[in-house]
């Protein structure tokens, strides 16, 4: 494998051997960096000439046997007759070899040339013992007159001086065979032994960069690829590569590995001699060898993967010591605070008080782009700080920045502040206030705002706007004279500047939203989201996204979700990532995409531990319950409903979202009374407060459905009309839902036009689940009017939509007009007769009722058979029994009587609604 791109080198050695066979002796020198394939080339050459009419003598020198007297010569002459005695005698002596001994040992080899050409091969000659080098040098001076070829291989050492007599031995070879690094084509050729040609071509550039073309390192990468996916876009770096890197670094000299690791820690060679405590010259020599081995490029470790390999096996204490010393060296040279802090965080401790300042500076520089790193810096600084005033500032900064990663961790640091929290300015107090808001403690948050205002004066316009929006999203719209004084505490001092005015208008986002001003709400939301590109409270950004979605700016919502999600991931802002995922889940619910909603809500809940969410858990939890209910996965939804939630959740707008989702689950599972309780709880909370976001939670429409199912038709109609009146400023989805429920409140003759309008709005909104439900209702309305062809077409579209969004078909909503309705709805005589028949009719079996309902919905017998997996004959038999039991003569009469026929199920399940 290592002979890739070595054909020319082998050919040159072959020419030298051919010349030797013809009586022209000489020296061929094979040179290259560590692990460049010299041994493989020598072996291939020896294998080629072993069967020829030449005497082949081979030896391999090693660092371990460098002090072994005549060790290499003993290897060369082990198969030479009569050589054992003289060599053994010379090895037993002491001191330098005398000229006579050297001449005698050389004569043993030269004697062989009288019978056949001799090819003498020595690998790693730089490690040969001094006495063997003397004999080889003796032979080197005599090759011109004898058929003797010396083939020597040595490491290339551009910055190292060869010792004498080794320098004399390899000077001016007759044939020079340098081994260059593999090209990209050569790397691809090696990769092709493990992966297909396309993958090899794709991976070759990255592999060449990682290895510098070193065949040994490439071969190790090839070994690691064996377990990799064939379509991998990048090389898989595994244990084989890690071991090969360490081997290459240590083969020349064990001390080179320490230098390589020091370089890996520092990043560049400027301070390397001081770090490893060696003079510059030997460090430079080591770096040249490491560069030849493909580990170093332009004074730096070639790639992060090589750095990882060099440091992977390092003892943790040694690694920590190296990073601590590196930090001090950088600090003394006036390096950037972030560079110093990175070494300190990797060291895991602060060596001296001097480190507090760069740690704090690095934390401030990294707070937005790398919050996790900033937190580590501040935690180290807090551990080393002895100044009480500075310690308070550090802990306040830690609370502020840790919130971006994990609110629970931020709360732990908040507790450490203790009484010092009373002296904080607005910048440090905001995270404390937000923590109280997330815990549902409006009174505590208001008290903290007032205390901060008393200590630090009024907040700037942006701080005031963000805190107001965060408070209103959780607790509803603030009013003048609020009991907690929040709005008064957030009044800004300066009202003149343009930027201040912009933020003051933005603070009214919720007011604009609730007034139905789509243009103003969109403008304010865009202003908030533009600010998110720097740093903004996650709950404020979430509110802006939901406002844009409510006014049907779906294109802008998609754009901002993508931009902000990418930014949050890049910055490591886990809290922001989690809130964004919850917002995407909530939006997916309104798009009628329960599969995406469930995935996003699950991701959100996994990103942050339960205690970190506080009352904001209502957002992802409500979305997940709604998604599972829409999918028909009611057991999972029930488990979510049973999950413990913060005690403060019901007192928040997010608690209303959660209660509404629980009510939808109850409707979907046939528990109409439980749904009624949940929706009435929502109504009680919302009626008692001016929340400012009434339309985002369609509680009136949902309560109206529950009222319909228990016969409270008048109240249902009033609620549906109220909800419809709240949709004037935007919100096509909510308008469509309201119209759908309003249609159900009316008589059958009035439903079709209202449902058609509902369908138009829901098509525009993109909510496929609600659209499927509206279409199902429209199909039933057509059917009740005897318009069976239209009913069948509309129902088919509803079924297609339900399947497309992987939602459970909506349960059938019984006719809300119960027995006792006005007589003019149906002819009196027919109504009385049929009611008498139905009252005495036996209950239909489950199979009969399924067939009857599908027939009533306009399906043909063949379609019914396909849906229920029964034959057409069986369908006809069921229908015959249904007609006989219900005393009807044709299927167009079925819709009018089925709603009054008792089912073999609980009464509460009969009241199930479509959610």
Buried (B, 14 or more C-beta within 10 A) or exposed (E): EBBBBBEEBBEBBEEBBBBBBEEBBBBBBBBBBBBBBBBBBBBBBBEEBEEBEBBBBBBBBEEEBBEBBBBBBBBBBEEBEEBEEBBEEBBEEEEEBEEEBBEBBBEBBBBBBEEBBBBBBBBBBBBBBBBBBBBBBBBBEBBEEBBBBBBBBBBBBEBBEBEEBBEEBBEEBBBEBEBBBBBBEBBBBBBBEBBEEEBBBBBBEBBBBBBBBBBBBBBBBBBBBEEBEEEEEEBBBBEBBBBBBBBBBBBBBEBBBBBBBBBBBBBEBEBBBBBBEBEEEBBBBBBBBBBBBBBBBEBBBBBEBBBBBBBEEBEEEEBBBBBBBBBBBBBEEEBEBBBBBBBBBBBEEBBEEBBBBBBBBBBBBBBBBBBBBBBBBBBBBBEBBEEEEBBBBBBBBBBBBBBBBBBBBBBEBBEEBEEBBEBBBBBBBBBBBBBBBBBBBBEBBBBBBBBBBEEBEBBBBBBBBBBBBBBBBBBBBBEEEBEBBBBBBBEBEEEEEEEBEBBBBBBBBBBBBBBBBBEBBBBBBBBBBEBBEEBBBBBBBBBBBBBBBBBBBBEBBBEBBEEBBEBBEEBBBBBBBBBBBBBBBBBBBBBBBBBBBBBBBBBBBEBBEBEBBBBBBBBBBBBBBBBBBBBBBBEBBBEBBEEEBBEBBBBBBBBBBBBBBBBBBBBBBBBBEBBBBBBBBBBEBBEEBEBBBBBBBBBBBBBBBBBBBBBBBEBBBBBBBBBBEBBEBBBBBBBBBBBBBBBBBBBBEEBBEBBBBBBBBBBBBBBBBBBBBBBBBBBBBBBBBEBBEBBBBBBBBBBEBBEEBBBBBBBBBBBBBEEEBEEEEBEEEEBEEBBEBBEEBEEBBEBBBBBBBBBBBBBBBEBBBEBBEBEBEBBEBBBEBBBEBBBBEEBBBBBBBBBBBBEEEEEBEBBBBBB
